[in-house]
Amino acid sequence: MIKKFTIIILLTAAPFAAFAQHEWTLDECVSYALDHATEVARQQIERRQSVTDYRTALLDFLPSVSAQANGQYSWGRNIDPETNLYNNVTTFNNSYSISASLPVFDGGQTWNAFRKARLARNTASTAVVQARDDKAIEVMQKFVDAVYALKSISLMRRKLADSEALLAKTRRLYELGEKSRPDVVQMESQVAEDDYNLLHQQNLARTAMIALKSAMNFPPADSLSPDCSMPVPVSLPAVAPVMDDLALSSKPAVVIAESSVEQARLNWKMQRAALMPQIYLSGGISTNFYKNLSQGQAGLAYGAQMRNNLGEYVSLTLSVPLFSPGGWRSVKRAKADYVIAKLDADDARRKLRDDAEQALADYEGYRKEVERMERKVASDSLAYRLSRRKYEEGMLSTFDIHESAQALLESSVTLLQLRMLLAIRLKLVKYYINNEPLWTLN
């Protein structure tokens, strides 16, 4: 019975253990971040709000209709509505009215407000894409930093294990009289140094993992294990050396900047239209009921008064702003905002082009550096093996073997870092040059 119970527990816990040991790839981390990023959620809310603003601007073309109902008891000195004479009686008045107003000419304010809302609605989706791209780039960088830190731990462990093995052999040679006490002390110092470097690298890895979880909005208490076997590019893909204007204009940052320019121009036109004459067409119907409560005599019936007092009206109103210093200041401010928006759009295009060229230059440079560093790592590895053999044969000092081992470690760490930088620069090159998305799973 106990054996069956144990088997059931193991089978139940197996899926959870497998999930806990799951290694997250770069695409999975980016996909999770895009699903849980507050920046993306905020932009999605803004997109839904822009749809509401667009519908509101569309409804502004319709007449505004209002209805009123009024009931009033009056006592003391007042005016009799039947004789238009003062009296001192208690009366009851009940009135109803419905009116509608339609702007015939408002200088284009309603039309430009509709165009501005429509443009904001169309650009809102691009803003969501921009937020997703920014978040993807951030998570990619944090992921590469975490993988680099974790892989560096493996190099540090290997270096520590090798130093400990060399220390054990040095102690044995010291017992045989082939090595001196200073040689043993020097090797102990190297082991202590490697042990410190390992601890320091583990601390850096924990910091990198915290940064990755923060970028992903991942629960801090849950475990996250990045997949350290991310592919490293070995050749530069065939891409155009410079981004063309079509690819440039399709990037979210440029689309949003150009949309801001157009919105600023429309706002400038709306502020100028506020200083122009405006014409409104209005119409409505009204009726009322009146009763003298003091005399007690029967008046006309409620329905009869409603029909007799029913009236309609149509009016055309012309409003001309003669003096509005605040309006002129608003026009000047809107014009300045329009000019600033154009400058911001130019900066956005220039920055995007510079980022694309920088990503391409970095990729080409890192690719060449990786090739040279791979040869250096191979040479340092061979030099360290030969130096270790000489050290074991008593032909090399502990200082020389330490220098050789340190050179191999530094070149290996540098190669690892260059490969990580090369991988992320490849994604950026494809994003800027080939218009490939940064995120693929969502």
N, C-alpha and C positions, 0 to 999 in steps of 0.2 A: 504494500500500500504506500509506504513511504517512498519507494523507488518510483512508482507511478506519479506521485505528487511532485517529485523532483523533476521528472521528465516534462510534466505539464508546465512547470514554472520556467524551465529552460526554453521550451518551445515558445512560450508567451513572451519571454524577454528577448528572444532572438531578433525579431524585427526592430525593436527599440535599440538594441546594441548595434545592429547594422546601420540604423539611421545616425546613431551617435558617431560611428566611425566613417560616415560618408565624407568624402573629400569634395569640397566645393570648387568647381572650376571657375574661371574668370567670368564666363558668360552667365553662370548661375548666380554668382555674386552680384553682377550688374543687374540681372533680371529681378533678383530679390530687392535690391535697392530701389529700382524703378517702381516696384509695387508698393513700397513702404516709405518712400521719400516724402517728407512734408512739403518740400519745394514743388515737387510734381503735383501733389494733391492740391496745393494752393493754386497753381496755374490751372488745374482742371476746374476748380471752383470759379476762378475768374472767367474761364471760357463759358461756363453755364450762365454766369452773370452777364456776359457780353451778349448772349442770345436774348436774355430778358431785356437788356437795354435796347437792342435792335427792334424788338417787337414794340417796346414803348415808343420809340421814335417813329415807327410806322403808324401807330395809332394817333400820333399827333396830327396827322393829316385829316382826321375825322373831326366833325364838330364836337365841341364840348357842350354837354347837355346837363342841366341842373333842374331840380324840382324843389319847391318850397311849400310848406304848409304852416299856417299860423293860426293860433287861437288865442284870443285876448279878452279878458274881463276888464272893464274900465268903470270907475266910479268917481264921483266928485265933478268938478267943473271940466267940461269937455265940449267938443263940437259935434253937433248932430249932423251926421253925413247926409240926411235927407233934406234938412233946411239950411245947413251950413251956418247955424246960429249956436251961440254958447248956451249951454244948459247945465243942469246939475242932476244927472240921472246915472243909473247903472246900466251899462250896455255890454253886449257880447258881440265880438267880431270874429269871423272865421274866414280866412282867405287861402287860396291855392294858386300856384303859378308854376309854369314850365317854360324854360328859356333855353335857347341854343345860340352858340357863338362860333363863327368860323372865320379864321384869318384869310382875308382875300389877298393881301400883300403885306409881307413882313420883312422885305429885303432879302429873302432867301434863307432866313434863319432856320425855319422848319426843314427845308430841303437839305441844307448843309448839315444840320444836326442828324438827319437820317443818313446821309452819306458817311458821316463820321462814325455813327453807330454801326453801319454796315461794314465799314473798313475794320473797325475794332473787332467785330465778330469774326471776320475772315482771318484776321491776324492772330486771334486767340489760340487757334490750333497750332500755329507756328510757335507761339510762346511756350506751349506745352512741349513741343519737340525740342525747343532750345533748353528748357529746364531738364529734359531727359538726357540730352547730350552733355550738358554740364555735369549732371550727376554721374553719368557713365564715365566721363573723363576722370572725375574725382575718385570714383571707386576703382577704376583701372590703375591709377597711380598708387592708391593705398594697397591694392592687391599685390602689385609688383613689389612695393616696399616690404610687405609682409613675407612674400615668397623669398625675396632676397635675404631678409633677416633669418628666416627659418633654414634656408639652405646654407647660410653662413655658419649656423650652429653645427651642422654636419661637418663642415670643414674644420671648425674649431675642435670638435670632438676627435676627429681623425688626427689632428695635430697633437692633441693632448695624449691620445693613446700611443702615438708614435714616440712622443717624448718620454712617456712613462716606460715604454719598452726599452728605449735607449738608456734611461736611467738605471733600470734593472741590470742591463748588460754592463754599464759602466761600474756599478757596484761589484758585480762579479769579477770584472777585470781588476778592480782595485783590490779585491781579496786575493787575486792571483799575483798581485804586484805589478801589473802592467799599466795601471792608471794611478794617478796621484789623488790625494784627498781634495785638492782644489778642483780637479776634474769632476769629482762627484758633486761637490758643492755647486759648481757651475751648472751641471745638469739638473740638480734640484731646483736651482733658481729658474731654469727654463721651464720646468714642469709647473712651478708656481705661477710663472707668467702665463703659461698656456691655460692653466686652471682659471686664472682671473679673466683672461680674454673670453673664455667660454661663458663664465658667469655674466660678464658684461654684455656679451652678444645675446644671451637669453633674456636679459632685461630689455635690450633693444627690441627683441622679437615680441615680448609682451606689450611693449609700447606700440609697436606697429600693428599688432592684432587689435588693440583697443581703438586705434585710429581707423582701422578697417571696419570694425563693428559700428563705430560712430557714423562713418560715411554711409554704411548700409542701413542704418537705423535698426541694427540687429540687437536682440535682447542681450544686455551685458552678461547676465548670469548663464546664458546658454553657451555651449561649446561650439566653436567654429574651426574647422580644419581645412585650410586652403590646399588645393591641389598643386603641389610643387613641381609637377611634371609638365608644366605648360610648354608648348612647342616654341622653339627658338628659331627664327628665320635664318636661313643661310645664304639667301640670294635676294637681291633687290628686285621687286616686281616691276614689270614694264608699266611705267606711269609717265604722264606728261611732266616735264620739268617745271612748268609754270601753270598755275590755275587760269583757265580761260574765264571770260566775263560771264558766260552763261552759268558755269558752275559757281562762280562767285555770287551772282544774284540769287541763286536758289538756296543759299545757306540761311538758316533761321536768323542768325544775328543780323545779316544784311536786310532780310525781309522785314524784320521788326523795326530796324532803324529807318528804312524807307517808309514804312507805314506810319511811324511817328512823325516823319516830315509831312506827309499828307494830312495827318490829323491836325498838326499844328497850323497848316495852311487853311484848312477848313475852319478851325477855331478863329483864326484871324479874320476870315470873311464873316463869320457870325458876329464877331465884335463890331465890325464895321457896319453890318446890317442893323445892329441895334441903334445906330445913330440916324437911320433913315426913317422917313414917314411910314406909318403902318395903318392899314385899313382893315377893319373888322366888320363883318356882316352878322347882325344879330336878329333874332326873332323870338316870339314867345306868345303865350296865352295866359290869362289870369281871370279869376272870378272870386267873389267873396259873398259872405252871408252876414247880415246885421240884424240885431234884435234889441229893442229897448226893454229892459227888465223892470224898470221902475213904473211905467204906466200900465203894464199888464194887458195892454190891448193886443189883439192878435194882428201881427203883420203878415207880409207875404210869406208863403211857405218856403221851406228850405230849398226845394228843387226849383221853385219859380225864381227865387233870387239868384240861384246859381246860373240859371239860363239867362236871366235878364242882365246880370252884371258881367257876363262873359265878354272878354275883350282880347283882341289880338294886336300885335304890333310887329313892325319890321324896321330895323334901324341900320344905318351905315355910318360907322364911326371912323374918323380920320384923326390920328394921333401924330403930332409933329414934335420931336424933341428939339426945343430951342436952345437950351443951355444944359449941358451935361458934362462937366469936367471929369467926373469919374469914368464916364464912357470913353472919353478920349485917352485917358490913361490906360484903360483896358485894351484899347486898340494898339497903342504903342507897345504894351507889354506882350500882347499876342504876336505882334510882328517880330519882336526880339526873340520870343520863343521859337518862332518859325526859322529864323536865321540860325539859332543855336541848334535846332534839330537837324538842319542841313549839314552843319559842321560835324555833329555827332555821327551822321550817316557816312560822311566822308572818312571819319576816323574808324568807323566800324569796318568799312571796306578795306582800308589800309591795314588795319590790325589783322583782319582775316587773311589777307594776302601775305602779310609778314609771317603769321603763324604757320601758314601752309609751306612757305619757302623755308622757314626755320625747321619745321618737322622733317622736310625732305633732306635738308642739309645735315641735320642731326642723324638721320637714318644712314645716309651715305657715310658720314664720319664714323659712326659707331660700328657699321659693318666692316670698314677697313681696320678699325681698332681691334675688333674681335679677331680678325684674321691674324694680326700681328701678335695679339696677346695669347692666342692659342699656341703659336709657335714658341712664345716665351715660356708659357707654362710647361710645354713639352721639354724645353731646354732646361728649365729650373728643376723639373722632376728628375731628369737624367743626372743633372749636376748634384742634386741632393743624394741620389742613390750612390753615386760614385764617392761623394764626400763621406757618407756614412760608412761605406766599406773601408775607406782610408782611415776613418776615425777608429773603427773596430780593430784595424791593423796597427794602430798607434802612429799613423803617419799624419794625423790632423788633430788640431787642438779643439777643445770644446767651443771656443769662441767662433772658430771657422764653421763648425757644424751648425752652430746656432744661427749664424748669418745665412747659411745656405737654406736651412729650414724656414727661416723667416722670409726669405726671398720667394720661396715656393708658395708659402701661405699668402703673401701679399699679391702675387701674380694670380693665384687661384681666385681670391676674393675679387680682384679687379675684373677678371674675366667673367665671373658670375654677375657682377654689377652691370658690365657692358652688355651681356646677353639679355638681362632684364630690360635695360633701357632700349635695346634694339627691338625687343618684342612690342613694347608699348608704342615706340615710334612708328612701327609698321602699321599699327591700327590707325594712328593719327594720319599717316600718309594716305592710307586708303580712304579715310574719311574726308580729308581735304581735297585730294586729287581725283579719286575715283568715285566720290559720292557714295561710298559704302557706309551703312549705318554702324554706329559704335556698339549697338546692342542688337542681338539677334534672336533672343529667346522670347521676347514679349511682344 
